[in-house]
Amino acid sequence: MAAVVEKTDKPDKVVELAKVPEPAPLAGVRKVSRGMVVGAVLLVWLVLFAVLRGKHTLTLSAADLTDLHRWFNDVNDSIGANRNSNPLFLYFFNEIRLVIDTLVTFVQELISQPSGDRPVPQIGWLGVVGIAGYVSWAVGNWRVALLAVAGFTFLGVQGLWQESMDTLALTLSAVLVALLFAIPLGVWAGLSDRFNRIVTPFLDFMQTMPTFVYLAPLTLFFLIGGASATIATVIYAAPPAIRITAHAIRSVPETTVEAADSLGATRQQALLKVLLPMSKRTVVMGVNQSIMAALAMVTIAALIGAPGLGRTVVQALQSLDVGTAFNAGLSIVVMAIVLDRVTTAASTRAKAARSSKTRFLAWRRRLLGAGAVVTAVLVYMSHTYVWAAEFPGEGGAGSSIASAADTTTTWVQDELSGLTNAVRDTLTNGLLNPFQSLLTDSPWWLVGAVLIALGVVFGGWRAGLTTAVCVGLLVGTGVWSDGMTTMALSLVATVLVMLIGVFFGVWMGRSALVDRLLRPTLDAAQVMPPFVYLVPFLALFGPTRFTAIVAAVVYAAPVAVKIIADGIRKVPATTVEAATSAGCNTWQIITKVQLPMARGALTLATNQGLIYVLSMVVVGGLVGAGALGYDVVAGFSQGQLYGKGLAAGLAIVLLGVMFDRITQAAARRAGA
């Protein structure tokens, strides 16, 4: 019984009004947790799977087409027949293609391809190396310049100078076009909350969509070739620059802007004299991210006719020439590292110069002037003399690297085949095959109902509604069965990504030394284009689904590790100290304190890991993964399968949107 009391106006006197019984706890009533609901959904799924296995699976063979696929084929044929008569193509798409082709051709003739009657480009290897060294020194320092000269020289020593310059030409062209749009849009988004709300969903969609999915519709409008490759690269490279530029503008202190306003500065003056100069360093970081994205996409765009190193890698992979693929992949990595270090140095040079007190700074302008003269002489020599235009030598280092890669591959296959096959077979038979069978052999409506239910449980009713729409559209694409196979591969890969992410993320978050040791490796893995991962794994495991899973794990794990490490570091030190003083050991602190308090980071890592894994789906189609990835690749190479490939690309987008919305909503719930 609980007493209800009332105080009187007399001190130390309390009047008891009534005895009110306390509500008794309801015996046997337990709160239904989210885990219990998920368990119930999965149990019902397994029971119905056992009863209805093999029914209503919407299976479609590789050569079969649906009405939607035939309609896409008809549209493709119609566009091809009317390309030179339809006003929309004559005065819009064809003009864009002409402008982009002209830009790419100009840059190629400048540094990589023969120009006019010349057997060599306008600027040969000596001039390009000189320009790379001078620009790196001007925007960075002598160490960065030395790295740039060494890196570009190594590209020639490998015997891949022209291919490397083709890749550089497409990258520079795409970045130039991307920045022409991205910087103004980023500034606008930074100044206007309304425009920022409008543009953010489009940026989310562009970054969520797997890179290969851009390729099929672009070839429909711009044909196979450099224009489509450049436009696809622009679409992929622009979002980072827009986001980072907007963030840079919004990060300028309000007091600074108010001071400019109080001095009578107009909106344009405040932008040009205050906002942009103060956000220059962050904007340059956005340029860096755009260059890295463009370089990764240019290699992937080799599937639609992009010249350069990507084409060499694809051709080598198709013929299982591991040595050649490794040599070209190494060139891509070297170029990525050089471009990354140069742009990173450009973003930090002003700050480094202010903190430096050496006499060298007083001579910097004179030295830069002298360097400009030397660079001009090198450019003139490379334009005039054949020996300075064509890289000397036969690329002996490249042959040696390829031979060493082939030898290593052969040794690994001979000596470690038992181990690699055991790992592959264990994961494939123990996890992948049962899960894939559960998804592909269940009735489509059952899988759809389970996905919608899980979307509601994890993300709420909005996520459930999005899942319902995506499931319906996925059925409409006609590639449901292939979509379920891809989902199985992606979810298994994501589980492996999270296991790796939790292990190394916790380790990095708890140890500053481990963070310093592992972070360069993670950075290198993120800079490396996806095609490069396939080379060693293809040699180790052969063209199988497991190869695609391993490549996806390597591509997605770095971002998950970094996010989890950041979440662990943000757990308050006082909380960890309190747990330690209470007698908790290291394992208990990790599992009972740090991981539960970093639940939001774990959910976000799952989101990003899954999106990165999905972006490797089509890459996996090149090495035996099958399903949607194979459908997309087949659509490029076989005209009658174009419609099915386009539908498969849409299916990948739908899977990405569905999982992105569910995991983002779950992350918001976890962080609330």
C-alpha positions as CSV (number, residue, x, y, z in Angstrom):
1,M,0.0,0.0,0.0
2,A,1.2,3.5,-0.8
3,A,0.2,6.5,1.2
4,V,-0.9,9.7,-0.5
5,V,0.1,12.6,1.7
6,E,-0.4,16.4,1.8
7,K,1.7,19.0,3.5
8,T,-0.1,21.6,5.7
9,D,0.9,25.1,6.3
10,K,2.2,24.1,9.7
11,P,5.8,22.9,9.8
12,D,6.6,19.3,10.5
13,K,3.0,18.2,10.1
14,V,1.8,15.9,7.4
15,V,-1.8,14.9,6.9
16,E,-2.4,11.4,5.5
17,L,-5.4,11.5,3.1
18,A,-5.7,7.9,1.9
19,K,-4.1,4.6,1.4
20,V,-3.8,3.8,-2.3
21,P,-2.8,0.3,-3.3
22,E,0.3,0.1,-5.6
23,P,-0.3,-1.7,-8.9
24,A,1.0,-5.2,-8.7
25,P,3.3,-6.4,-11.4
26,L,1.7,-8.6,-14.0
27,A,3.0,-12.1,-13.5
28,G,4.3,-13.9,-16.6
29,V,4.4,-10.8,-18.8
30,R,7.7,-10.1,-20.6
31,K,8.6,-7.3,-22.9
32,V,8.9,-8.5,-26.5
33,S,12.4,-7.4,-27.7
34,R,13.4,-6.7,-31.3
35,G,15.5,-9.8,-31.3
36,M,12.6,-12.0,-30.3
37,V,10.5,-10.6,-33.2
38,V,13.4,-11.2,-35.6
39,G,13.7,-14.7,-34.4
40,A,10.0,-15.4,-34.8
41,V,10.1,-14.0,-38.4
42,L,13.0,-16.2,-39.3
43,L,11.4,-19.3,-37.6
44,V,8.2,-18.8,-39.6
45,W,10.3,-18.4,-42.8
46,L,12.1,-21.7,-42.2
47,V,8.9,-23.6,-41.5
48,L,7.2,-22.2,-44.7
49,F,10.4,-22.8,-46.7
50,A,10.3,-26.5,-45.7
51,V,6.7,-26.8,-46.9
52,L,6.8,-24.6,-50.0
53,R,10.4,-25.1,-51.3
54,G,10.8,-24.7,-55.0
55,K,7.4,-23.1,-55.6
56,H,6.8,-19.6,-57.1
57,T,10.5,-18.9,-57.3
58,L,10.4,-16.8,-60.5
59,T,13.4,-18.6,-61.9
60,L,14.6,-17.3,-65.3
61,S,17.3,-19.0,-67.4
62,A,20.3,-17.1,-68.7
63,A,18.9,-16.9,-72.3
64,D,15.3,-16.2,-71.4
65,L,13.8,-12.6,-71.6
66,T,10.7,-11.0,-70.1
67,D,8.5,-8.5,-71.8
68,L,10.4,-5.7,-70.0
69,H,13.7,-6.9,-71.3
70,R,12.4,-7.1,-74.9
71,W,10.9,-3.6,-74.4
72,F,14.4,-2.3,-73.3
73,N,15.9,-4.0,-76.4
74,D,13.3,-2.4,-78.7
75,V,14.0,1.0,-77.1
76,N,17.8,0.5,-77.7
77,D,17.2,-0.5,-81.3
78,S,14.9,2.4,-81.9
79,I,17.4,4.9,-80.4
80,G,20.1,3.4,-82.6
81,A,18.0,3.7,-85.7
82,N,16.9,7.3,-85.0
83,R,20.1,8.7,-83.4
84,N,20.9,10.9,-86.4
85,S,17.4,12.1,-87.0
86,N,15.8,12.6,-83.6
87,P,16.0,16.3,-82.6
88,L,16.7,15.3,-79.0
89,F,19.8,13.4,-80.1
90,L,20.8,15.8,-82.8
91,Y,20.8,18.9,-80.7
92,F,21.3,17.6,-77.2
93,F,22.9,14.2,-76.6
94,N,25.0,14.2,-79.7
95,E,26.3,17.7,-79.0
96,I,27.2,16.7,-75.4
97,R,29.0,13.6,-76.8
98,L,30.9,15.8,-79.3
99,V,32.0,18.3,-76.7
100,I,33.2,15.5,-74.3
101,D,34.9,13.6,-77.1
102,T,36.6,16.8,-78.2
103,L,37.9,17.5,-74.7
104,V,39.1,13.9,-74.2
105,T,40.8,13.8,-77.6
106,F,42.5,17.1,-77.0
107,V,44.0,15.9,-73.7
108,Q,45.0,12.5,-75.2
109,E,46.7,14.2,-78.2
110,L,48.5,16.4,-75.7
111,I,50.1,13.7,-73.6
112,S,49.3,10.2,-74.8
113,Q,48.1,9.7,-78.4
114,P,49.7,10.7,-81.8
115,S,48.5,14.1,-82.8
116,G,47.7,14.9,-86.5
117,D,50.6,14.0,-88.7
118,R,52.9,13.6,-85.6
119,P,53.8,10.0,-84.7
120,V,54.0,11.1,-81.0
121,P,51.8,13.3,-78.8
122,Q,52.4,17.1,-78.4
123,I,54.1,16.6,-75.1
124,G,56.3,13.6,-74.6
125,W,57.3,11.7,-71.5
126,L,60.1,14.1,-70.5
127,G,57.8,17.1,-70.6
128,V,55.0,15.2,-68.7
129,V,57.4,14.1,-66.0
130,G,58.8,17.7,-65.7
131,I,55.3,19.2,-65.5
132,A,54.3,16.6,-62.8
133,G,57.4,17.4,-60.7
134,Y,57.0,21.1,-61.0
135,V,53.2,21.2,-60.2
136,S,53.8,18.9,-57.3
137,W,56.6,21.2,-56.0
138,A,54.5,24.3,-56.5
139,V,51.4,23.0,-54.7
140,G,53.3,20.9,-52.1
141,N,57.0,20.5,-51.4
142,W,60.1,18.9,-52.7
143,R,59.3,15.5,-51.2
144,V,56.0,15.3,-53.1
145,A,57.7,16.5,-56.3
146,L,60.3,13.7,-55.9
147,L,57.4,11.2,-55.4
148,A,55.6,12.4,-58.5
149,V,58.8,12.2,-60.7
150,A,59.6,8.8,-59.4
151,G,56.0,7.6,-59.8
152,F,55.6,8.8,-63.4
153,T,59.0,7.5,-64.3
154,F,58.0,4.1,-62.9
155,L,55.0,4.0,-65.2
156,G,57.3,4.2,-68.2
157,V,59.7,1.7,-66.8
158,Q,56.9,-0.7,-66.5
159,G,56.3,-0.4,-70.3
160,L,52.8,1.1,-69.8
161,W,53.5,4.8,-70.5
162,Q,50.9,5.3,-73.2
163,E,48.2,3.3,-71.3
164,S,49.0,5.3,-68.1
165,M,48.7,8.6,-70.0
166,D,45.4,7.5,-71.5
167,T,44.1,6.8,-68.0
168,L,45.4,10.2,-66.8
169,A,43.8,12.0,-69.7
170,L,40.4,10.6,-69.0
171,T,40.8,11.2,-65.3
172,L,41.8,14.9,-65.8
173,S,39.0,15.4,-68.3
174,A,36.4,13.9,-66.1
175,V,37.6,15.8,-63.0
176,L,37.6,19.1,-64.9
177,V,34.0,18.7,-66.1
178,A,32.9,17.4,-62.6
179,L,34.4,20.4,-60.8
180,L,32.9,22.9,-63.3
181,F,29.5,21.7,-61.9
182,A,30.4,20.4,-58.4
183,I,32.1,23.5,-57.0
184,P,29.3,26.0,-57.8
185,L,26.6,23.4,-56.7
186,G,28.6,22.8,-53.5
187,V,28.8,26.6,-52.8
188,W,25.1,26.9,-53.5
189,A,24.3,24.0,-51.1
190,G,26.5,25.6,-48.5
191,L,24.7,29.0,-48.7
192,S,21.1,27.7,-49.1
193,D,19.5,25.3,-46.7
194,R,16.6,24.8,-49.1
195,F,18.9,23.8,-52.0
196,N,20.9,21.6,-49.7
197,R,17.7,19.7,-48.8
198,I,16.9,19.3,-52.5
199,V,20.3,18.1,-53.7
200,T,21.1,15.7,-50.8
201,P,18.7,12.9,-51.9
202,F,20.2,13.1,-55.4
203,L,23.7,12.8,-54.0
204,D,22.7,9.9,-51.8
205,F,21.2,8.1,-54.9
206,M,24.3,8.8,-57.0
207,Q,26.6,7.4,-54.3
208,T,24.4,4.5,-53.4
209,M,24.1,3.3,-57.0
210,P,26.8,0.8,-57.8
211,T,29.3,2.2,-60.3
212,F,28.6,-0.3,-63.1
213,V,25.0,0.6,-63.2
214,Y,25.8,4.0,-64.7
215,L,27.4,2.3,-67.7
216,A,24.4,0.6,-69.5
217,P,22.0,3.7,-69.7
218,L,24.9,6.0,-70.7
219,T,25.8,3.8,-73.7
220,L,22.2,4.0,-74.7
221,F,22.5,7.8,-75.1
222,F,26.2,8.4,-75.8
223,L,27.4,5.1,-77.4
224,I,30.3,3.0,-76.3
225,G,33.6,5.1,-76.1
226,G,35.4,7.8,-74.3
227,A,32.4,10.1,-74.0
228,S,30.3,7.6,-72.1
229,A,33.3,6.6,-69.9
230,T,34.0,10.3,-69.1
231,I,30.3,11.1,-68.3
232,A,30.0,8.0,-66.1
233,T,33.2,9.1,-64.3
234,V,31.8,12.7,-63.9
235,I,28.6,11.3,-62.3
236,Y,30.7,9.2,-59.8
237,A,33.3,11.9,-59.1
238,A,31.0,14.9,-58.6
239,P,29.1,14.0,-55.3
240,P,32.2,14.1,-53.0
241,A,33.2,17.5,-54.3
242,I,29.6,18.9,-53.9
243,R,29.3,17.5,-50.3
244,I,32.7,18.6,-49.1
245,T,32.4,22.1,-50.7
246,A,29.0,22.6,-49.0
247,H,30.5,21.4,-45.7
248,A,33.4,23.8,-46.1
249,I,31.2,26.8,-46.7
250,R,29.0,25.9,-43.8
251,S,32.0,25.5,-41.5
252,V,33.1,29.1,-41.8
253,P,32.4,30.7,-38.4
254,E,29.2,32.8,-38.4
255,T,31.0,35.6,-36.5
256,T,33.4,36.0,-39.5
257,V,30.5,36.3,-41.9
258,E,28.7,38.7,-39.6
259,A,31.8,40.9,-39.4
260,A,32.0,41.1,-43.2
261,D,28.3,42.0,-43.3
262,S,28.8,44.8,-40.8
263,L,31.6,46.2,-42.9
264,G,29.2,46.6,-45.8
265,A,30.3,43.6,-47.9
266,T,27.9,42.4,-50.5
267,R,26.9,38.8,-50.8
268,Q,29.3,38.3,-53.7
269,Q,32.1,40.0,-51.9
270,A,31.5,37.9,-48.7
271,L,31.7,34.8,-50.9
272,L,34.8,35.7,-52.8
273,K,36.7,37.5,-50.1
274,V,35.7,35.5,-47.0
275,L,33.9,32.2,-47.5
276,L,35.9,30.7,-50.3
277,P,39.4,31.8,-49.0
278,M,38.6,30.5,-45.6
279,S,37.3,27.2,-46.9
280,K,40.0,26.7,-49.6
281,R,41.7,23.9,-47.7
282,T,38.6,21.8,-47.3
283,V,37.5,22.4,-50.9
284,V,40.9,21.1,-52.1
285,M,40.2,18.0,-50.1
286,G,37.0,17.6,-52.1
287,V,39.0,17.9,-55.3
288,N,41.2,15.1,-53.9
289,Q,38.3,12.8,-53.3
290,S,36.9,13.6,-56.8
291,I,40.2,12.6,-58.4
292,M,40.4,9.4,-56.4
293,A,36.8,8.5,-57.4
294,A,37.4,9.4,-61.0
295,L,40.6,7.3,-61.2
296,A,38.7,4.3,-59.8
297,M,35.8,4.8,-62.2
298,V,38.0,5.3,-65.3
299,T,39.4,1.8,-64.9
300,I,35.9,0.3,-64.5
301,A,34.7,2.2,-67.5
302,A,37.0,0.1,-69.6
303,L,34.0,-2.1,-70.1
304,I,32.4,0.6,-72.3
305,G,35.5,1.4,-74.4
306,A,37.6,3.6,-72.1
307,P,41.2,3.4,-73.1
308,G,44.1,3.0,-70.7
309,L,45.2,0.8,-67.9
310,G,41.6,-0.4,-67.1
311,R,41.4,-2.0,-70.6
312,T,44.7,-3.8,-70.0
313,V,43.5,-5.2,-66.7
314,V,40.1,-6.3,-68.1
315,Q,41.7,-8.1,-71.1
316,A,44.2,-9.8,-68.8
317,L,41.5,-10.9,-66.5
318,Q,39.5,-12.4,-69.4
319,S,42.5,-14.4,-70.5
320,L,43.5,-15.2,-66.9
321,D,46.9,-13.5,-67.5
322,V,47.7,-12.7,-63.9
323,G,51.1,-11.2,-64.5
324,T,49.9,-8.6,-67.0
325,A,46.9,-7.8,-64.9
326,F,49.1,-7.4,-61.8
327,N,51.5,-5.1,-63.7
328,A,48.7,-2.9,-65.0
329,G,47.1,-2.9,-61.6
330,L,50.3,-1.8,-59.9
331,S,50.5,1.1,-62.3
332,I,47.0,2.2,-61.3
333,V,48.0,2.1,-57.7
334,V,51.1,4.1,-58.3
335,M,49.2,6.8,-60.2
336,A,46.5,6.9,-57.5
337,I,49.1,7.3,-54.7
338,V,50.9,10.2,-56.6
339,L,47.6,12.0,-57.4
340,D,46.4,11.5,-53.8
341,R,49.7,12.8,-52.2
342,V,49.8,15.8,-54.6
343,T,46.3,17.0,-53.9
344,T,46.6,16.3,-50.1
345,A,49.8,18.4,-50.0
346,A,48.0,21.2,-51.9
347,S,45.4,21.3,-49.1
348,T,47.9,21.6,-46.3
349,R,50.7,23.6,-48.0
350,A,49.5,27.1,-46.8
351,K,49.3,25.9,-43.2
352,A,52.7,24.3,-43.4
353,A,54.2,27.4,-44.9
354,R,52.8,29.6,-42.1
355,S,54.3,27.3,-39.5
356,S,57.7,27.1,-41.2
357,K,60.5,29.6,-40.4
358,T,63.2,28.4,-42.8
359,R,65.1,30.8,-45.2
360,F,64.0,28.6,-48.0
361,L,60.6,30.2,-48.1
362,A,62.1,33.6,-48.9
363,W,63.7,32.0,-52.0
364,R,60.6,30.0,-53.0
365,R,59.3,32.4,-55.6
366,R,62.7,32.7,-57.3
367,L,63.2,29.0,-57.3
368,L,59.7,28.4,-58.6
369,G,60.5,30.8,-61.5
370,A,63.7,28.9,-62.3
371,G,61.8,25.6,-62.1
372,A,59.2,27.0,-64.5
373,V,62.0,27.8,-67.0
374,V,63.5,24.3,-66.7
375,T,60.0,22.7,-67.1
376,A,59.4,24.8,-70.2
377,V,62.7,23.6,-71.7
378,L,61.8,19.9,-70.9
379,V,58.4,20.4,-72.6
380,Y,60.1,21.9,-75.7
381,M,62.5,19.1,-75.9
382,S,59.7,16.5,-75.6
383,H,57.8,18.3,-78.3
384,T,60.7,18.5,-80.6
385,Y,62.8,15.3,-80.2
386,V,61.6,11.8,-80.6
387,W,63.9,10.4,-77.8
388,A,62.3,12.8,-75.4
389,A,58.8,12.0,-76.6
390,E,58.8,8.2,-76.6
391,F,59.8,6.6,-73.3
392,P,63.1,4.9,-73.7
393,G,63.5,1.2,-73.2
394,E,61.3,-1.9,-73.7
395,G,59.6,-1.9,-70.3
396,G,61.9,-4.5,-68.9
397,A,60.7,-3.8,-65.3
398,G,57.1,-4.5,-66.3
399,S,58.1,-7.8,-67.8
400,S,60.0,-8.7,-64.7
401,I,57.1,-7.8,-62.5
402,A,54.7,-9.8,-64.6
403,S,57.0,-12.8,-64.6
404,A,57.4,-12.6,-60.8
405,A,53.7,-12.4,-60.4
406,D,53.1,-15.4,-62.6
407,T,55.8,-17.3,-60.7
408,T,54.4,-16.4,-57.3
409,T,50.9,-17.4,-58.5
410,T,52.1,-20.7,-59.8
411,W,53.9,-21.4,-56.5
412,V,50.9,-20.5,-54.4
413,Q,48.6,-22.6,-56.5
414,D,50.9,-25.6,-56.2
415,E,51.8,-25.3,-52.6
416,L,48.7,-23.7,-51.0
417,S,46.0,-25.1,-53.1
418,G,44.9,-27.4,-50.3
419,L,44.5,-24.6,-47.8
420,T,42.8,-22.2,-50.2
421,N,40.5,-24.8,-51.5
422,A,39.6,-25.9,-48.0
423,V,38.8,-22.3,-47.0
424,R,36.7,-21.8,-50.2
425,D,34.8,-25.0,-49.9
426,T,34.1,-24.5,-46.2
427,L,32.6,-21.1,-46.6
428,T,30.8,-22.0,-49.8
429,N,29.2,-25.2,-48.6
430,G,28.8,-24.3,-44.9
431,L,27.3,-20.8,-45.3
432,L,26.8,-19.5,-48.9
433,N,25.0,-22.5,-50.4
434,P,22.4,-23.0,-47.6
435,F,21.7,-19.3,-47.4
436,Q,21.5,-18.9,-51.2
437,S,19.1,-21.9,-51.3
438,L,16.9,-20.4,-48.7
439,L,16.6,-17.2,-50.7
440,T,16.3,-18.6,-54.2
441,D,14.1,-21.7,-53.4
442,S,11.6,-19.9,-51.2
443,P,8.5,-18.4,-52.9
444,W,9.0,-14.9,-54.0
445,W,6.1,-13.6,-51.9
446,L,7.5,-15.3,-48.8
447,V,11.0,-13.7,-49.2
448,G,9.3,-10.3,-49.9
449,A,7.2,-10.6,-46.8
450,V,10.2,-11.5,-44.7
451,L,12.2,-8.5,-46.0
452,I,9.3,-6.1,-45.4
453,A,8.9,-7.4,-41.8
454,L,12.6,-7.1,-41.1
455,G,12.6,-3.6,-42.6
456,V,9.8,-2.6,-40.2
457,V,11.5,-4.2,-37.2
458,F,15.0,-2.7,-37.8
459,G,14.1,0.6,-39.5
460,G,10.5,1.5,-38.7
461,W,7.4,1.8,-40.9
462,R,9.1,4.1,-43.4
463,A,11.9,1.6,-44.0
464,G,9.2,-1.1,-44.3
465,L,7.3,0.9,-46.9
466,T,10.5,1.5,-48.9
467,T,11.3,-2.2,-48.7
468,A,7.8,-3.0,-50.0
469,V,8.2,-0.7,-53.0
470,C,11.7,-2.1,-53.8
471,V,10.5,-5.7,-53.5
472,G,7.6,-5.0,-55.9
473,L,9.9,-3.3,-58.4
474,L,12.4,-6.1,-58.1
475,V,9.8,-8.6,-59.1
476,G,8.9,-6.4,-62.0
477,T,12.5,-6.4,-63.3
478,G,12.1,-10.1,-64.1
479,V,15.4,-11.0,-62.5
480,W,14.1,-12.0,-59.1
481,S,16.0,-15.3,-58.8
482,D,19.3,-13.7,-59.9
483,G,18.6,-10.9,-57.4
484,M,18.2,-13.3,-54.6
485,T,21.5,-15.0,-55.5
486,T,23.2,-11.6,-55.5
487,M,21.6,-10.8,-52.1
488,A,23.0,-14.0,-50.7
489,L,26.5,-13.2,-51.9
490,S,26.2,-9.6,-50.6
491,L,24.9,-10.5,-47.2
492,V,27.6,-13.3,-46.7
493,A,30.3,-10.8,-47.7
494,T,28.8,-8.2,-45.4
495,V,28.9,-10.6,-42.4
496,L,32.6,-11.2,-43.1
497,V,33.2,-7.5,-43.5
498,M,31.7,-6.9,-40.1
499,L,33.7,-9.7,-38.4
500,I,36.9,-8.1,-39.8
501,G,35.6,-4.6,-39.0
502,V,34.8,-5.4,-35.4
503,F,38.1,-7.2,-34.7
504,F,40.4,-4.6,-36.3
505,G,38.2,-1.6,-35.4
506,V,38.2,-2.5,-31.7
507,W,41.9,-3.0,-31.8
508,M,42.5,0.3,-33.5
509,G,40.1,2.2,-31.3
510,R,41.8,0.9,-28.2
511,S,45.4,1.4,-29.3
512,A,46.9,4.5,-30.9
513,L,49.9,2.5,-32.0
514,V,47.8,0.0,-33.8
515,D,45.9,2.8,-35.4
516,R,49.1,4.4,-36.7
517,L,50.3,1.0,-38.1
518,L,47.1,-0.1,-39.8
519,R,45.7,3.2,-41.1
520,P,48.2,3.5,-44.0
521,T,47.2,0.0,-45.2
522,L,43.5,0.9,-45.0
523,D,44.1,4.1,-46.9
524,A,46.0,2.2,-49.6
525,A,43.2,-0.3,-49.9
526,Q,40.6,2.5,-50.3
527,V,42.8,4.2,-53.0
528,M,43.3,1.1,-55.0
529,P,40.7,0.6,-57.8
530,P,38.5,-2.4,-57.4
531,F,39.8,-4.3,-60.5
532,V,43.2,-4.6,-58.9
533,Y,41.8,-6.8,-56.0
534,L,40.7,-9.4,-58.5
535,V,44.1,-10.3,-59.7
536,P,45.6,-12.1,-56.7
537,F,42.3,-13.6,-55.6
538,L,41.6,-14.9,-59.1
539,A,44.9,-16.7,-59.0
540,L,44.3,-18.1,-55.5
541,F,40.7,-19.3,-55.8
542,G,39.9,-19.4,-59.5
543,P,36.8,-17.9,-61.2
544,T,34.2,-18.7,-58.5
545,R,31.6,-17.0,-56.3
546,F,34.1,-17.2,-53.4
547,T,36.6,-15.1,-55.4
548,A,33.9,-12.4,-55.8
549,I,33.1,-12.5,-52.1
550,V,36.8,-12.1,-51.1
551,A,37.3,-9.2,-53.5
552,A,34.2,-7.5,-52.1
553,V,35.3,-8.0,-48.5
554,V,38.7,-6.5,-49.2
555,Y,37.1,-3.5,-50.9
556,A,34.5,-2.9,-48.1
557,A,36.4,-3.8,-45.0
558,P,38.6,-0.7,-44.7
559,V,35.6,1.7,-44.4
560,A,33.9,-0.6,-41.8
561,V,37.1,-0.8,-39.7
562,K,37.6,3.0,-39.7
563,I,34.0,3.7,-38.7
564,I,34.0,1.1,-35.8
565,A,37.4,2.4,-34.6
566,D,36.0,5.9,-34.5
567,G,33.0,4.7,-32.5
568,I,35.2,2.9,-30.0
569,R,37.3,6.0,-29.5
570,K,34.3,8.1,-28.8
571,V,33.2,5.9,-25.8
572,P,33.9,8.2,-22.8
573,A,37.2,7.4,-21.0
574,T,35.4,7.9,-17.7
575,T,33.0,5.1,-18.5
576,V,35.9,2.7,-19.4
577,E,37.7,3.7,-16.2
578,A,34.6,3.1,-14.1
579,A,34.2,-0.4,-15.6
580,T,37.9,-1.1,-14.9
581,S,37.6,0.0,-11.3
582,A,34.6,-2.3,-10.9
583,G,36.8,-5.2,-11.8
584,C,35.9,-5.8,-15.4
585,N,38.6,-7.5,-17.5
586,T,39.5,-6.4,-21.1
587,W,37.0,-8.8,-22.7
588,Q,34.2,-7.6,-20.5
589,I,35.0,-3.9,-21.2
590,I,34.9,-4.6,-24.9
591,T,31.7,-6.7,-25.0
592,K,29.8,-5.1,-22.1
593,V,30.8,-1.4,-22.4
594,Q,32.5,-0.3,-25.6
595,L,30.6,-2.3,-28.3
596,P,27.2,-1.6,-26.8
597,M,28.0,2.1,-26.5
598,A,29.3,2.1,-30.1
599,R,26.1,0.5,-31.4
600,G,25.4,3.5,-33.7
601,A,28.9,3.1,-35.3
602,L,28.3,-0.6,-35.8
603,T,25.1,0.0,-37.6
604,L,26.6,2.7,-39.8
605,A,29.5,0.4,-40.5
606,T,27.0,-2.3,-41.6
607,N,25.3,0.2,-43.9
608,Q,28.5,1.3,-45.6
609,G,29.9,-2.2,-45.7
610,L,26.8,-3.5,-47.5
611,I,26.8,-0.6,-50.0
612,Y,30.5,-1.1,-50.8
613,V,29.9,-4.8,-51.2
614,L,27.0,-4.2,-53.6
615,S,29.2,-1.8,-55.7
616,M,31.4,-4.9,-56.3
617,V,28.6,-7.1,-57.6
618,V,29.3,-6.5,-61.3
619,V,33.1,-6.9,-60.7
620,G,32.3,-10.2,-59.2
621,G,30.3,-11.1,-62.4
622,L,33.6,-11.0,-64.2
623,V,35.1,-13.8,-62.1
624,G,32.4,-16.3,-61.8
625,A,29.9,-14.8,-59.3
626,G,27.1,-15.0,-61.9
627,A,23.6,-13.6,-61.0
628,L,23.0,-9.9,-61.5
629,G,26.7,-9.1,-62.1
630,Y,26.9,-11.6,-65.0
631,D,23.6,-10.2,-66.4
632,V,25.1,-6.7,-66.5
633,V,28.4,-7.8,-68.1
634,A,26.5,-10.0,-70.7
635,G,24.3,-7.0,-71.5
636,F,27.4,-5.1,-72.6
637,S,28.8,-7.9,-74.8
638,Q,25.6,-9.5,-76.3
639,G,23.1,-7.2,-78.0
640,Q,20.1,-9.5,-77.4
641,L,20.8,-9.4,-73.7
642,Y,21.0,-5.6,-73.4
643,G,17.5,-5.3,-71.9
644,K,18.2,-8.0,-69.4
645,G,21.5,-6.4,-68.4
646,L,19.8,-3.0,-67.9
647,A,17.1,-4.6,-65.8
648,A,19.8,-6.3,-63.7
649,G,21.4,-2.9,-63.2
650,L,18.1,-1.6,-61.9
651,A,17.8,-4.6,-59.6
652,I,21.2,-3.8,-58.1
653,V,20.0,-0.2,-57.5
654,L,16.8,-1.5,-55.8
655,L,18.8,-3.8,-53.5
656,G,21.1,-0.9,-52.6
657,V,18.3,1.5,-51.9
658,M,16.4,-1.0,-49.8
659,F,19.4,-2.0,-47.6
660,D,20.6,1.6,-47.4
661,R,17.3,2.8,-46.1
662,I,16.9,0.0,-43.6
663,T,20.4,0.3,-42.2
664,Q,20.3,4.1,-42.1
665,A,17.0,4.0,-40.2
666,A,18.5,1.4,-37.8
667,A,21.6,3.6,-37.3
668,R,19.4,6.6,-36.4
669,R,17.5,4.4,-33.9
670,A,20.7,3.1,-32.4
671,G,22.1,6.6,-32.0
672,A,19.0,8.1,-30.6
